[in-house]
Amino acid sequence: GGAWWGAFTVRDGIITLATNEPASKLYRLTGSVPEQVFTNNTRRIEGIEQADGYYLLVDGDGQVLKTADFASFEPIYHGAVRATDVTAQADRIGG
C-alpha cells in the first residue's frame, strides 16, 4: 500500500522515487521493500534526475536545483517556466 504518485529516476538499475507531497519523501527501490532515504528533505519534488553523485530536481518554482544530500540546494538554472520534470546529460552537470 501507500501513495506512490510522484517522480522517479533510474541509475545503475536503482530507482529513486520522490512522492508527490508538500515535502516529498524519497525512497530507494532495490528490491521488494522500499528504503526511505534523505529523510531531511523539505521540498516538494516534481521532477528528479540522478547523475554523477548528484541529483537535479525541480519543485515548480522555475528553478533547477542541484543537491547531493537534500539538505542543501544549489540553483543551477532559473527561468520563467515552472518546469515539472528535469533531465541532464551527465558530462554537462557542473558547479
C-alpha positions in Angstrom: 0.0 0.0 0.0 0.9 3.6 0.1 0.7 6.7 -2.0 3.3 6.1 -4.8 2.4 9.1 -7.0 5.5 11.1 -7.8 8.7 11.5 -9.8 11.4 8.9 -10.2 14.9 8.4 -11.6 16.7 5.2 -12.6 20.5 5.0 -12.3 22.5 1.8 -12.5 19.4 -0.3 -12.0 18.4 1.5 -8.8 15.1 3.5 -8.7 14.9 6.6 -6.6 11.3 7.8 -6.0 10.1 11.1 -4.7 6.5 11.1 -3.5 4.1 13.8 -4.5 3.6 15.6 -1.2 4.3 19.1 0.2 7.7 17.7 1.5 8.4 14.7 -0.8 9.5 11.5 0.8 12.4 9.8 -1.0 12.7 6.1 -1.4 15.4 3.8 -2.9 13.9 0.8 -4.6 16.4 -2.1 -5.0 14.2 -5.0 -4.0 10.7 -5.7 -2.8 10.9 -3.4 0.2 11.3 0.4 -0.4 14.0 2.0 1.8 13.4 5.6 2.8 16.4 7.8 2.2 17.2 11.6 2.6 14.7 12.0 5.4 15.8 15.6 5.9 14.2 16.7 2.6 11.8 19.7 3.0 10.9 20.3 -0.7 8.2 19.1 -2.9 9.9 17.4 -5.8 8.1 17.4 -9.2 11.0 16.1 -11.3 14.2 14.4 -10.4 17.3 13.1 -12.2 20.4 11.5 -10.8 23.9 11.9 -12.3 27.5 11.6 -11.1 26.7 11.6 -7.4 24.3 14.5 -7.6 20.6 14.9 -8.1 18.9 17.6 -10.2 15.4 18.5 -9.2 12.6 20.9 -10.0 9.9 21.9 -7.5 7.7 24.0 -9.8 9.3 27.4 -8.8 11.1 28.0 -12.1 14.5 26.7 -10.8 16.6 23.6 -11.5 18.4 22.7 -8.3 21.4 20.5 -7.6 21.9 18.5 -4.4 23.8 15.6 -3.1 22.1 15.3 0.3 18.7 17.0 0.1 19.7 19.3 2.9 21.4 22.0 0.8 20.5 23.0 -2.7 22.4 24.9 -5.4 20.3 26.7 -8.0 21.8 26.0 -11.5 19.1 27.5 -13.6 16.3 30.0 -13.1 13.7 30.9 -15.7 10.1 31.9 -16.2 9.0 28.3 -17.0 7.7 26.4 -13.9 9.1 23.0 -15.0 7.7 19.8 -13.7 10.5 17.5 -15.0 14.2 17.6 -15.4 16.9 15.6 -17.3 20.5 16.2 -17.9 23.5 15.0 -19.9 25.8 13.6 -17.2 29.0 15.2 -18.6 27.4 18.7 -18.6 26.5 18.9 -14.9 28.8 21.4 -13.3 29.1 23.6 -10.4 
